[in-house]
Amino acid sequence: MSVPTAIDHKARTYSLAHAYWLARAADLAYKDEATIEKQARDWGFDRVRHHETRFTPPFPLEDTQAFTMAGNDMIITAFRGTEPAQIRDWLSDATTPPWPGPAKTGYIHYGFGKALDSIFPEVRETLKEFRTNGQTVWFTGHSLGGALAMLAGARLYLEEPKLLADGVYTYGQPRTCDRLLATACNKGFKQRLFRFVNNNDIVPQLPPEPAYTHVETLRYIDSGGKVHETMSLFGGLADRAKGLTADAFAPASDGVRDHSILKYIAALEKNLA
């Protein structure tokens, strides 16, 4: 196996190569519009739509951003993430009220609900407009963007099944929802939803359990950069202990370093090489 030089627009199922390219798309969501459009064209996508909304406190982030790129066979929507320090406080706040889940299934974190609600209608309409050829539909995102990607996929599945995403790949995603919604996603997205976690990445450990939980399909990247489809509790704890520091949010800590989307891309490259 080697690192592919181009996105496979005909991809239909899980592969590390596809995970690599969707991680690249998640990274691209952090760039400016001109860079996104040029890269999308270079990757073979001829249509790009940018999504951006701004809203006011109490939500602590200035805006929510994403982009959708479409070709003849594939559509990808990538949601932009944020830095761990920016989301630490509100993800750790146990007093934050819950937000109803998609189609009133369970509940999600208020911050995620507010952010997704501000951008989802435009994303949904763009998918309807661009999907003229029965293209596959993929959602991706890193950090906060991963949470929004997962919840956007859940909204389509539960509210408009005809637009069921072919796959959702997230990187360093925080916990997003309660067990009821997680169970619905595990059922509806079997072999479609993949959650990558890099070793000691601090963000997937927030918000705290048991109020919020993760979907089942984990792809764990160990301290040596190898991707595992399964990881025992003891093995995972022992591996994570190799890089722990006293303050997981310290700028130089393993918890923050491991959260970088570039770390995820490098690990996937290593597994493909």
Accessible surface in RSA format (square Angstrom, percent):
REM  Atomic radii and reference values for relative SASA: ProtOr
REM  Chains: A
REM  Algorithm: Lee & Richards
REM  Probe-radius: 1.40
REM  Slices: 20
REM RES _ NUM      All-atoms   Total-Side   Main-Chain    Non-polar    All polar
REM                ABS   REL    ABS   REL    ABS   REL    ABS   REL    ABS   REL
RES MET A   1   171.13  88.6  96.24  63.7  74.89 178.3 105.20  89.4  65.93  87.3
RES SER A   2    84.27  71.2  73.29  97.8  10.98  25.3  39.68  84.5  44.59  62.5
RES VAL A   3    50.49  33.2  36.84  33.4  13.65  32.9  36.84  32.0  13.65  37.0
RES PRO A   4    37.58  27.4  24.65  22.5  12.93  47.0  34.67  28.6   2.91  18.1
RES THR A   5   136.89  97.4 105.05 106.5  31.84  75.9  82.03 110.2  54.86  82.9
RES ALA A   6    63.40  58.3  53.41  82.4   9.98  22.7  54.82  77.2   8.57  22.7
RES ILE A   7     9.98   5.7   0.28   0.2   9.70  23.4   0.28   0.2   9.70  26.3
RES ASP A   8    83.46  58.5  74.91  74.6   8.55  20.2  37.28  87.7  46.18  46.1
RES HIS A   9    34.31  18.8  30.36  21.1   3.95  10.1  24.57  25.3   9.74  11.3
RES LYS A  10   132.09  64.4 122.60  75.2   9.49  22.6  83.64  75.3  48.45  51.6
RES ALA A  11    13.48  12.4   7.38  11.4   6.10  13.9  13.48  19.0   0.00   0.0
RES ARG A  12   128.33  53.9 109.10  55.6  19.23  45.8  54.84  74.9  73.50  44.5
RES THR A  13   104.59  74.4  97.01  98.3   7.59  18.1  71.33  95.8  33.26  50.3
RES TYR A  14    48.42  22.6  27.98  15.9  20.44  53.2  26.80  20.1  21.62  26.7
RES SER A  15    45.59  38.5  40.50  54.1   5.09  11.7  37.67  80.2   7.92  11.1
RES LEU A  16    37.53  20.9  32.80  23.5   4.73  11.9  32.80  23.0   4.73  12.7
RES ALA A  17    31.68  29.1  30.53  47.1   1.15   2.6  30.84  43.4   0.84   2.2
RES HIS A  18     7.66   4.2   4.18   2.9   3.48   8.9   5.46   5.6   2.20   2.6
RES ALA A  19     0.00   0.0   0.00   0.0   0.00   0.0   0.00   0.0   0.00   0.0
RES TYR A  20     7.54   3.5   7.54   4.3   0.00   0.0   0.00   0.0   7.54   9.3
RES TRP A  21    12.42   5.0  12.42   6.0   0.00   0.0  12.42   6.6   0.00   0.0
RES LEU A  22     0.05   0.0   0.05   0.0   0.00   0.0   0.05   0.0   0.00   0.0
RES ALA A  23     0.00   0.0   0.00   0.0   0.00   0.0   0.00   0.0   0.00   0.0
RES ARG A  24    66.49  27.9  63.92  32.6   2.57   6.1   8.11  11.1  58.38  35.4
RES ALA A  25     0.00   0.0   0.00   0.0   0.00   0.0   0.00   0.0   0.00   0.0
RES ALA A  26     0.30   0.3   0.00   0.0   0.30   0.7   0.00   0.0   0.30   0.8
RES ASP A  27    22.55  15.8  22.55  22.4   0.00   0.0   0.00   0.0  22.55  22.5
RES LEU A  28     9.25   5.2   8.38   6.0   0.87   2.2   9.23   6.5   0.02   0.1
RES ALA A  29     4.38   4.0   0.09   0.1   4.28   9.7   0.45   0.6   3.93  10.4
RES TYR A  30    68.67  32.1  43.36  24.7  25.31  65.9  42.13  31.7  26.55  32.7
RES LYS A  31    91.35  44.6  78.44  48.1  12.92  30.8  38.68  34.8  52.67  56.1
RES ASP A  32    88.74  62.2  74.81  74.5  13.94  33.0  50.43 118.7  38.31  38.2
RES GLU A  33    94.61  54.3  91.58  69.3   3.02   7.2  34.68  67.1  59.93  48.9
RES ALA A  34    72.01  66.2  61.11  94.3  10.90  24.8  65.14  91.7   6.88  18.2
RES THR A  35    58.18  41.4  52.46  53.2   5.72  13.6  37.88  50.9  20.30  30.7
RES ILE A  36     8.47   4.8   8.47   6.3   0.00   0.0   8.47   6.1   0.00   0.0
RES GLU A  37    58.66  33.7  58.66  44.4   0.00   0.0   8.43  16.3  50.23  41.0
RES LYS A  38   121.98  59.5 121.98  74.8   0.00   0.0  90.03  81.0  31.95  34.0
RES GLN A  39    47.72  26.7  46.24  33.8   1.48   3.5   4.75  10.1  42.97  32.6
RES ALA A  40     0.00   0.0   0.00   0.0   0.00   0.0   0.00   0.0   0.00   0.0
RES ARG A  41   147.44  61.9 129.41  66.0  18.03  42.9  57.76  78.9  89.68  54.4
RES ASP A  42    93.17  65.3  55.89  55.6  37.28  88.2  23.21  54.6  69.96  69.8
RES TRP A  43    24.76   9.9  14.27   6.9  10.49  24.6  16.29   8.7   8.47  13.7
RES GLY A  44    48.76  60.1   0.00   N/A  48.76  60.1  31.67  86.9  17.10  38.3
RES PHE A  45     1.03   0.5   0.00   0.0   1.03   2.7   0.58   0.3   0.45   1.3
RES ASP A  46   100.78  70.6  69.08  68.8  31.69  74.9  41.12  96.8  59.66  59.5
RES ARG A  47    70.91  29.8  66.67  34.0   4.24  10.1  49.97  68.3  20.94  12.7
RES VAL A  48    36.43  24.0   8.00   7.2  28.43  68.5   8.00   6.9  28.43  77.1
RES ARG A  49    79.02  33.2  77.78  39.6   1.24   3.0  26.67  36.5  52.34  31.7
RES HIS A  50    43.07  23.5  28.36  19.7  14.71  37.6  26.41  27.2  16.66  19.4
RES HIS A  51     1.44   0.8   0.00   0.0   1.44   3.7   0.00   0.0   1.44   1.7
RES GLU A  52    75.85  43.5  50.44  38.2  25.41  60.5  19.99  38.7  55.86  45.6
RES THR A  53    28.00  19.9  22.28  22.6   5.72  13.6  28.00  37.6   0.00   0.0
RES ARG A  54   161.59  67.8 131.23  66.9  30.36  72.3  61.38  83.9 100.21  60.7
RES PHE A  55    37.00  18.5  17.52  10.9  19.47  50.7  24.67  15.0  12.33  35.3
RES THR A  56   101.01  71.8  97.00  98.3   4.01   9.6  69.99  94.0  31.02  46.9
RES PRO A  57   113.32  82.6  96.31  87.8  17.02  61.9  96.81  79.9  16.51 102.6
RES PRO A  58   112.76  82.2  87.59  79.8  25.17  91.5  94.19  77.8  18.57 115.4
RES PHE A  59     8.63   4.3   2.54   1.6   6.09  15.8   4.27   2.6   4.36  12.5
RES PRO A  60    72.90  53.1  35.49  32.4  37.41 136.0  46.80  38.6  26.10 162.2
RES LEU A  61    12.86   7.2   9.70   6.9   3.16   7.9  11.06   7.8   1.81   4.9
RES GLU A  62   136.42  78.3 122.56  92.7  13.85  33.0  51.60  99.8  84.82  69.2
RES ASP A  63    14.80  10.4   8.89   8.8   5.91  14.0   0.00   0.0  14.80  14.8
RES THR A  64     3.94   2.8   1.58   1.6   2.36   5.6   3.22   4.3   0.71   1.1
RES GLN A  65    41.66  23.3  40.01  29.2   1.65   3.9   4.19   8.9  37.48  28.4
RES ALA A  66     7.23   6.6   0.00   0.0   7.23  16.4   2.83   4.0   4.40  11.6
RES PHE A  67     1.09   0.5   1.09   0.7   0.00   0.0   1.09   0.7   0.00   0.0
RES THR A  68     0.00   0.0   0.00   0.0   0.00   0.0   0.00   0.0   0.00   0.0
RES MET A  69     0.00   0.0   0.00   0.0   0.00   0.0   0.00   0.0   0.00   0.0
RES ALA A  70     0.00   0.0   0.00   0.0   0.00   0.0   0.00   0.0   0.00   0.0
RES GLY A  71     1.56   1.9   0.00   N/A   1.56   1.9   1.56   4.3   0.00   0.0
RES ASN A  72   102.98  71.0  97.17  93.9   5.82  14.0  16.06  38.7  86.92  84.0
RES ASP A  73    36.56  25.6  33.65  33.5   2.91   6.9   2.38   5.6  34.18  34.1
RES MET A  74     0.00   0.0   0.00   0.0   0.00   0.0   0.00   0.0   0.00   0.0
RES ILE A  75     0.00   0.0   0.00   0.0   0.00   0.0   0.00   0.0   0.00   0.0
RES ILE A  76     0.32   0.2   0.32   0.2   0.00   0.0   0.32   0.2   0.00   0.0
RES THR A  77     0.00   0.0   0.00   0.0   0.00   0.0   0.00   0.0   0.00   0.0
RES ALA A  78     0.00   0.0   0.00   0.0   0.00   0.0   0.00   0.0   0.00   0.0
RES PHE A  79     0.26   0.1   0.16   0.1   0.10   0.3   0.16   0.1   0.10   0.3
RES ARG A  80    67.72  28.4  64.07  32.7   3.64   8.7   4.97   6.8  62.75  38.0
RES GLY A  81     6.00   7.4   0.00   N/A   6.00   7.4   0.00   0.0   6.00  13.4
RES THR A  82    13.63   9.7   7.34   7.4   6.29  15.0   9.36  12.6   4.27   6.4
RES GLU A  83   104.78  60.2 104.62  79.2   0.15   0.4  41.45  80.2  63.33  51.7
RES PRO A  84     5.60   4.1   5.60   5.1   0.00   0.0   5.60   4.6   0.00   0.0
RES ALA A  85    65.12  59.9  51.66  79.7  13.46  30.6  51.90  73.1  13.22  35.0
RES GLN A  86    98.96  55.3  83.25  60.8  15.72  37.4  33.77  71.9  65.19  49.4
RES ILE A  87     0.58   0.3   0.58   0.4   0.00   0.0   0.58   0.4   0.00   0.0
RES ARG A  88    88.95  37.3  88.95  45.3   0.00   0.0  19.77  27.0  69.18  41.9
RES ASP A  89   104.69  73.3  96.97  96.5   7.72  18.3  37.09  87.3  67.60  67.4
RES TRP A  90    25.93  10.4  23.34  11.3   2.59   6.1  25.93  13.8   0.00   0.0
RES LEU A  91     0.94   0.5   0.02   0.0   0.92   2.3   0.02   0.0   0.92   2.5
RES SER A  92    53.39  45.1  35.15  46.9  18.24  42.0  30.36  64.7  23.03  32.3
RES ASP A  93    65.98  46.2  51.71  51.5  14.27  33.7  18.24  42.9  47.74  47.6
RES ALA A  94    95.36  87.7  56.75  87.6  38.61  87.8  65.79  92.6  29.57  78.3
RES THR A  95   118.08  84.0  90.39  91.6  27.69  66.0  83.55 112.2  34.53  52.2
RES THR A  96    27.25  19.4  14.64  14.8  12.60  30.0  13.16  17.7  14.08  21.3
RES PRO A  97    77.86  56.7  72.85  66.4   5.00  18.2  77.86  64.3   0.00   0.0
RES PRO A  98    81.03  59.1  65.78  60.0  15.24  55.4  65.98  54.5  15.05  93.5
RES TRP A  99    63.27  25.4  62.57  30.3   0.70   1.6  46.25  24.7  17.03  27.6
RES PRO A 100    89.05  64.9  78.68  71.7  10.37  37.7  82.34  68.0   6.71  41.7
RES GLY A 101     5.27   6.5   0.00   N/A   5.27   6.5   0.28   0.8   5.00  11.2
RES PRO A 102     7.69   5.6   2.28   2.1   5.40  19.6   6.98   5.8   0.70   4.4
RES ALA A 103    55.84  51.3  21.30  32.9  34.54  78.6  36.76  51.8  19.08  50.5
RES LYS A 104   182.71  89.1 156.07  95.8  26.64  63.4 104.86  94.4  77.85  82.9
RES THR A 105    27.42  19.5  24.07  24.4   3.35   8.0  15.80  21.2  11.62  17.6
RES GLY A 106    18.48  22.8   0.00   N/A  18.48  22.8   7.88  21.6  10.60  23.7
RES TYR A 107    72.33  33.8  72.33  41.2   0.00   0.0  52.08  39.1  20.24  25.0
RES ILE A 108     5.46   3.1   5.46   4.1   0.00   0.0   5.46   3.9   0.00   0.0
RES HIS A 109     2.17   1.2   2.17   1.5   0.00   0.0   2.14   2.2   0.03   0.0
RES TYR A 110    51.84  24.2  51.84  29.5   0.00   0.0  33.77  25.4  18.07  22.3
RES GLY A 111     1.78   2.2   0.00   N/A   1.78   2.2   1.73   4.7   0.05   0.1
RES PHE A 112     0.33   0.2   0.33   0.2   0.00   0.0   0.33   0.2   0.00   0.0
RES GLY A 113     2.00   2.5   0.00   N/A   2.00   2.5   1.00   2.7   1.00   2.2
RES LYS A 114    71.11  34.7  70.02  43.0   1.09   2.6  17.23  15.5  53.88  57.4
RES ALA A 115     0.03   0.0   0.03   0.1   0.00   0.0   0.03   0.0   0.00   0.0
RES LEU A 116     3.33   1.9   3.33   2.4   0.00   0.0   3.33   2.3   0.00   0.0
RES ASP A 117    67.66  47.4  57.99  57.7   9.67  22.9   5.67  13.3  62.00  61.8
RES SER A 118    39.19  33.1  13.82  18.4  25.37  58.4  25.72  54.8  13.48  18.9
RES ILE A 119     0.35   0.2   0.00   0.0   0.35   0.8   0.35   0.3   0.00   0.0
RES PHE A 120     1.94   1.0   1.86   1.2   0.08   0.2   1.94   1.2   0.00   0.0
RES PRO A 121    59.48  43.3  59.10  53.9   0.38   1.4  59.48  49.1   0.00   0.0
RES GLU A 122    71.10  40.8  63.85  48.3   7.25  17.3  37.14  71.8  33.97  27.7
RES VAL A 123     0.10   0.1   0.10   0.1   0.00   0.0   0.10   0.1   0.00   0.0
RES ARG A 124    50.38  21.2  50.31  25.6   0.07   0.2   1.71   2.3  48.68  29.5
RES GLU A 125    91.98  52.8  88.59  67.0   3.39   8.1  47.54  92.0  44.43  36.3
RES THR A 126     1.56   1.1   1.01   1.0   0.55   1.3   0.27   0.4   1.29   1.9
RES LEU A 127     0.45   0.3   0.45   0.3   0.00   0.0   0.45   0.3   0.00   0.0
RES LYS A 128   100.67  49.1  78.94  48.4  21.73  51.7  49.47  44.5  51.21  54.5
RES GLU A 129    97.43  55.9  79.93  60.5  17.50  41.7  45.42  87.9  52.01  42.5
RES PHE A 130     8.16   4.1   8.16   5.1   0.00   0.0   8.16   4.9   0.00   0.0
RES ARG A 131    71.30  29.9  51.57  26.3  19.73  47.0   9.35  12.8  61.95  37.5
RES THR A 132   105.01  74.7  65.01  65.9  40.00  95.3  60.43  81.2  44.58  67.4
RES ASN A 133    91.71  63.2  69.11  66.8  22.60  54.4  17.66  42.5  74.05  71.6
RES GLY A 134    60.30  74.4   0.00   N/A  60.30  74.4  31.64  86.8  28.67  64.2
RES GLN A 135     2.18   1.2   0.00   0.0   2.18   5.2   2.18   4.6   0.00   0.0
RES THR A 136     6.16   4.4   5.57   5.6   0.58   1.4   6.11   8.2   0.05   0.1
RES VAL A 137     0.39   0.3   0.39   0.4   0.00   0.0   0.39   0.3   0.00   0.0
RES TRP A 138     2.63   1.1   2.63   1.3   0.00   0.0   2.63   1.4   0.00   0.0
RES PHE A 139     0.00   0.0   0.00   0.0   0.00   0.0   0.00   0.0   0.00   0.0
RES THR A 140     0.00   0.0   0.00   0.0   0.00   0.0   0.00   0.0   0.00   0.0
RES GLY A 141     0.00   0.0   0.00   N/A   0.00   0.0   0.00   0.0   0.00   0.0
RES HIS A 142     7.58   4.1   7.47   5.2   0.11   0.3   7.47   7.7   0.11   0.1
RES SER A 143     0.00   0.0   0.00   0.0   0.00   0.0   0.00   0.0   0.00   0.0
RES LEU A 144     6.04   3.4   6.04   4.3   0.00   0.0   6.04   4.2   0.00   0.0
RES GLY A 145     0.00   0.0   0.00   N/A   0.00   0.0   0.00   0.0   0.00   0.0
RES GLY A 146     0.00   0.0   0.00   N/A   0.00   0.0   0.00   0.0   0.00   0.0
RES ALA A 147     0.00   0.0   0.00   0.0   0.00   0.0   0.00   0.0   0.00   0.0
RES LEU A 148     0.13   0.1   0.13   0.1   0.00   0.0   0.13   0.1   0.00   0.0
RES ALA A 149     0.00   0.0   0.00   0.0   0.00   0.0   0.00   0.0   0.00   0.0
RES MET A 150     2.73   1.4   0.55   0.4   2.18   5.2   0.60   0.5   2.14   2.8
RES LEU A 151     0.10   0.1   0.10   0.1   0.00   0.0   0.10   0.1   0.00   0.0
RES ALA A 152     0.00   0.0   0.00   0.0   0.00   0.0   0.00   0.0   0.00   0.0
RES GLY A 153     0.00   0.0   0.00   N/A   0.00   0.0   0.00   0.0   0.00   0.0
RES ALA A 154     0.03   0.0   0.03   0.0   0.00   0.0   0.03   0.0   0.00   0.0
RES ARG A 155    40.36  16.9  40.21  20.5   0.15   0.4   7.14   9.8  33.22  20.1
RES LEU A 156     0.47   0.3   0.27   0.2   0.20   0.5   0.47   0.3   0.00   0.0
RES TYR A 157    51.59  24.1  48.32  27.5   3.27   8.5  26.04  19.6  25.56  31.5
RES LEU A 158    47.00  26.2  24.62  17.6  22.38  56.3  26.68  18.7  20.32  54.7
RES GLU A 159    67.16  38.6  38.58  29.2  28.58  68.0  24.99  48.3  42.17  34.4
RES GLU A 160    44.35  25.5  40.27  30.5   4.08   9.7  26.55  51.3  17.81  14.5
RES PRO A 161    91.97  67.0  82.44  75.1   9.53  34.7  82.89  68.4   9.08  56.5
RES LYS A 162   195.86  95.5 172.12 105.6  23.74  56.5 124.19 111.8  71.67  76.3
RES LEU A 163    16.35   9.1  16.15  11.6   0.21   0.5  16.26  11.4   0.09   0.2
RES LEU A 164    44.82  25.0  37.48  26.8   7.34  18.5  37.48  26.3   7.34  19.8
RES ALA A 165     0.00   0.0   0.00   0.0   0.00   0.0   0.00   0.0   0.00   0.0
RES ASP A 166    35.12  24.6  29.48  29.3   5.64  13.3   1.19   2.8  33.93  33.8
RES GLY A 167     0.34   0.4   0.00   N/A   0.34   0.4   0.34   0.9   0.00   0.0
RES VAL A 168     0.58   0.4   0.58   0.5   0.00   0.0   0.58   0.5   0.00   0.0
RES TYR A 169     1.11   0.5   1.11   0.6   0.00   0.0   0.43   0.3   0.68   0.8
RES THR A 170     0.00   0.0   0.00   0.0   0.00   0.0   0.00   0.0   0.00   0.0
RES TYR A 171     0.01   0.0   0.01   0.0   0.00   0.0   0.01   0.0   0.00   0.0
RES GLY A 172     0.00   0.0   0.00   N/A   0.00   0.0   0.00   0.0   0.00   0.0
RES GLN A 173     0.72   0.4   0.72   0.5   0.00   0.0   0.00   0.0   0.72   0.5
RES PRO A 174     0.00   0.0   0.00   0.0   0.00   0.0   0.00   0.0   0.00   0.0
RES ARG A 175    31.83  13.4  31.83  16.2   0.00   0.0   0.00   0.0  31.83  19.3
RES THR A 176     1.20   0.9   1.19   1.2   0.01   0.0   0.00   0.0   1.20   1.8
RES CYS A 177     0.23   0.2   0.23   0.3   0.00   0.0   0.00   0.0   0.23   0.2
RES ASP A 178    17.29  12.1  16.80  16.7   0.49   1.2   6.53  15.4  10.77  10.7
RES ARG A 179   140.82  59.1 137.99  70.3   2.83   6.7  65.78  89.9  75.03  45.5
RES LEU A 180   111.74  62.2 104.45  74.7   7.29  18.3 107.84  75.7   3.90  10.5
RES LEU A 181     0.00   0.0   0.00   0.0   0.00   0.0   0.00   0.0   0.00   0.0
RES ALA A 182     4.40   4.0   4.40   6.8   0.00   0.0   4.40   6.2   0.00   0.0
RES THR A 183    86.83  61.8  86.04  87.2   0.79   1.9  62.15  83.5  24.68  37.3
RES ALA A 184    20.97  19.3  14.30  22.1   6.67  15.2  20.58  29.0   0.39   1.0
RES CYS A 185     0.68   0.5   0.68   0.8   0.00   0.0   0.00   0.0   0.68   0.7
RES ASN A 186    29.57  20.4  20.17  19.5   9.40  22.6  15.88  38.2  13.69  13.2
RES LYS A 187   159.70  77.9 144.06  88.4  15.64  37.2  90.99  81.9  68.70  73.2
RES GLY A 188    15.52  19.1   0.00   N/A  15.52  19.1   6.16  16.9   9.37  21.0
RES PHE A 189     3.69   1.8   2.28   1.4   1.41   3.7   2.28   1.4   1.41   4.0
RES LYS A 190   144.02  70.3 128.40  78.8  15.62  37.2  90.97  81.9  53.04  56.5
RES GLN A 191   124.84  69.8 112.03  81.9  12.82  30.5  49.54 105.5  75.30  57.1
RES ARG A 192    74.16  31.1  73.23  37.3   0.94   2.2   8.83  12.1  65.33  39.6
RES LEU A 193     5.02   2.8   5.02   3.6   0.00   0.0   5.02   3.5   0.00   0.0
RES PHE A 194     1.86   0.9   1.86   1.2   0.00   0.0   1.86   1.1   0.00   0.0
RES ARG A 195    17.79   7.5  17.79   9.1   0.00   0.0   0.00   0.0  17.78  10.8
RES PHE A 196     0.01   0.0   0.01   0.0   0.00   0.0   0.01   0.0   0.00   0.0
RES VAL A 197     3.92   2.6   3.92   3.6   0.00   0.0   3.92   3.4   0.00   0.0
RES ASN A 198    10.50   7.2  10.50  10.2   0.00   0.0   0.00   0.0  10.50  10.2
RES ASN A 199     7.43   5.1   7.16   6.9   0.28   0.7   2.68   6.4   4.76   4.6
RES ASN A 200     5.12   3.5   3.40   3.3   1.72   4.1   2.08   5.0   3.04   2.9
RES ASP A 201     1.00   0.7   0.00   0.0   1.00   2.4   0.00   0.0   1.00   1.0
RES ILE A 202    15.64   8.9  15.64  11.6   0.00   0.0  15.64  11.3   0.00   0.0
RES VAL A 203     0.15   0.1   0.15   0.1   0.00   0.0   0.15   0.1   0.00   0.0
RES PRO A 204     7.56   5.5   5.11   4.7   2.45   8.9   5.16   4.3   2.40  14.9
RES GLN A 205    73.69  41.2  65.65  48.0   8.04  19.1  24.29  51.7  49.39  37.5
RES LEU A 206    22.26  12.4  22.26  15.9   0.00   0.0  22.26  15.6   0.00   0.0
RES PRO A 207     1.80   1.3   1.80   1.6   0.00   0.0   1.80   1.5   0.00   0.0
RES PRO A 208    59.78  43.6  56.11  51.1   3.67  13.3  59.29  49.0   0.49   3.0
RES GLU A 209    95.20  54.7  72.00  54.5  23.20  55.2  17.92  34.7  77.28  63.1
RES PRO A 210   111.23  81.1 101.08  92.1  10.15  36.9 101.15  83.5  10.07  62.6
RES ALA A 211    46.01  42.3  38.93  60.1   7.07  16.1  45.57  64.2   0.44   1.2
RES TYR A 212    19.70   9.2  19.66  11.2   0.05   0.1  15.03  11.3   4.68   5.8
RES THR A 213    10.43   7.4  10.43  10.6   0.00   0.0   1.59   2.1   8.84  13.4
RES HIS A 214    34.12  18.6  21.50  14.9  12.62  32.3  22.36  23.0  11.76  13.7
RES VAL A 215     3.79   2.5   0.76   0.7   3.03   7.3   0.76   0.7   3.03   8.2
RES GLU A 216   130.36  74.8 106.17  80.3  24.19  57.6  45.06  87.2  85.30  69.6
RES THR A 217    32.63  23.2  26.69  27.1   5.94  14.1  14.38  19.3  18.25  27.6
RES LEU A 218    51.98  28.9  47.93  34.3   4.05  10.2  47.93  33.7   4.05  10.9
RES ARG A 219    17.85   7.5  17.85   9.1   0.00   0.0   0.00   0.0  17.85  10.8
RES TYR A 220     3.10   1.4   3.04   1.7   0.06   0.2   3.04   2.3   0.06   0.1
RES ILE A 221     0.39   0.2   0.39   0.3   0.00   0.0   0.39   0.3   0.00   0.0
RES ASP A 222    24.03  16.8  21.96  21.9   2.08   4.9   4.08   9.6  19.96  19.9
RES SER A 223    54.68  46.2  18.78  25.1  35.91  82.7  16.97  36.1  37.71  52.8
RES GLY A 224    44.27  54.6   0.00   N/A  44.27  54.6  38.19 104.8   6.08  13.6
RES GLY A 225    12.55  15.5   0.00   N/A  12.55  15.5  11.68  32.1   0.86   1.9
RES LYS A 226   125.65  61.3 122.95  75.4   2.69   6.4  70.27  63.3  55.37  59.0
RES VAL A 227    18.49  12.2   3.61   3.3  14.87  35.8   3.61   3.1  14.87  40.3
RES HIS A 228    46.50  25.4  42.28  29.4   4.22  10.8  28.62  29.5  17.87  20.8
RES GLU A 229   109.48  62.9  91.25  69.0  18.23  43.4  30.36  58.7  79.12  64.6
RES THR A 230   120.43  85.7 104.81 106.3  15.62  37.2  79.44 106.7  40.98  62.0
RES MET A 231    60.18  31.2  25.78  17.1  34.40  81.9  22.37  19.0  37.81  50.1
RES SER A 232    74.62  63.1  55.27  73.8  19.35  44.6  54.43 115.9  20.19  28.3
RES LEU A 233   143.64  80.0 128.78  92.1  14.86  37.4 135.23  95.0   8.41  22.6
RES PHE A 234   166.03  83.1 162.14 100.4   3.89  10.1 163.98  99.4   2.04   5.8
RES GLY A 235    24.24  29.9   0.00   N/A  24.24  29.9  20.63  56.6   3.61   8.1
RES GLY A 236     7.17   8.8   0.00   N/A   7.17   8.8   7.17  19.7   0.00   0.0
RES LEU A 237   102.16  56.9  96.34  68.9   5.82  14.6  96.99  68.1   5.17  13.9
RES ALA A 238    50.51  46.4  35.43  54.7  15.08  34.3  45.04  63.4   5.47  14.5
RES ASP A 239    15.02  10.5  13.14  13.1   1.89   4.5   8.57  20.2   6.45   6.4
RES ARG A 240    68.67  28.8  68.67  35.0   0.00   0.0  12.39  16.9  56.27  34.1
RES ALA A 241    61.63  56.7  43.02  66.4  18.61  42.3  43.30  61.0  18.33  48.5
RES LYS A 242   157.95  77.1 115.26  70.7  42.69 101.6  80.21  72.2  77.74  82.8
RES GLY A 243    20.17  24.9   0.00   N/A  20.17  24.9  18.27  50.1   1.90   4.3
RES LEU A 244   116.26  64.7  89.88  64.3  26.38  66.3  90.15  63.3  26.11  70.3
RES THR A 245    70.69  50.3  46.21  46.8  24.48  58.3  56.31  75.6  14.38  21.7
RES ALA A 246   119.45 109.8  67.70 104.5  51.75 117.7  80.90 113.9  38.55 102.1
RES ASP A 247    75.53  52.9  69.95  69.6   5.58  13.2  31.11  73.2  44.42  44.3
RES ALA A 248    32.30  29.7  26.46  40.8   5.84  13.3  27.96  39.4   4.34  11.5
RES PHE A 249    37.53  18.8  24.25  15.0  13.28  34.6  24.30  14.7  13.23  37.9
RES ALA A 250    31.61  29.1  29.07  44.9   2.54   5.8  31.61  44.5   0.00   0.0
RES PRO A 251   121.67  88.7 105.17  95.9  16.50  60.0 108.85  89.9  12.82  79.7
RES ALA A 252    77.64  71.4  67.15 103.6  10.49  23.9  72.81 102.5   4.83  12.8
RES SER A 253     2.09   1.8   0.13   0.2   1.96   4.5   1.79   3.8   0.30   0.4
RES ASP A 254    14.00   9.8  14.00  13.9   0.00   0.0   0.80   1.9  13.21  13.2
RES GLY A 255     4.45   5.5   0.00   N/A   4.45   5.5   1.59   4.4   2.86   6.4
RES VAL A 256    32.08  21.1  28.14  25.5   3.94   9.5  28.14  24.5   3.94  10.7
RES ARG A 257   107.59  45.2 100.29  51.1   7.30  17.4  51.16  69.9  56.44  34.2
RES ASP A 258    11.34   7.9  11.34  11.3   0.00   0.0   0.00   0.0  11.34  11.3
RES HIS A 259     4.54   2.5   4.54   3.2   0.00   0.0   4.54   4.7   0.00   0.0
RES SER A 260    42.69  36.1  33.01  44.1   9.68  22.3  32.07  68.3  10.62  14.9
RES ILE A 261    11.66   6.6  11.01   8.2   0.65   1.6  11.01   7.9   0.65   1.8
RES LEU A 262   112.67  62.8 108.74  77.8   3.93   9.9 109.24  76.7   3.43   9.2
RES LYS A 263    93.02  45.4  88.17  54.1   4.85  11.5  41.71  37.5  51.31  54.7
RES TYR A 264     0.11   0.1   0.11   0.1   0.00   0.0   0.11   0.1   0.00   0.0
RES ILE A 265    14.58   8.3  14.58  10.9   0.00   0.0  14.58  10.5   0.00   0.0
RES ALA A 266    55.07  50.6  48.86  75.4   6.21  14.1  50.39  71.0   4.68  12.4
RES ALA A 267     8.46   7.8   4.37   6.8   4.09   9.3   7.93  11.2   0.53   1.4
RES LEU A 268     0.00   0.0   0.00   0.0   0.00   0.0   0.00   0.0   0.00   0.0
RES GLU A 269    66.45  38.1  65.97  49.9   0.48   1.1  11.85  22.9  54.60  44.6
RES LYS A 270   131.51  64.2 114.42  70.2  17.08  40.7  86.68  78.0  44.83  47.8
RES ASN A 271    37.26  25.7  13.68  13.2  23.58  56.8   8.23  19.8  29.03  28.1
RES LEU A 272     0.33   0.2   0.23   0.2   0.09   0.2   0.23   0.2   0.09   0.2
RES ALA A 273    96.80  89.0  45.27  69.9  51.53 117.2  66.06  93.0  30.74  81.4
END  Absolute sums over single chains surface
CHAIN  1 A    11913.6       9676.5       2237.1       6847.6       5066.0
END  Absolute sums over all chains
TOTAL         11913.6       9676.5       2237.1       6847.6       5066.0
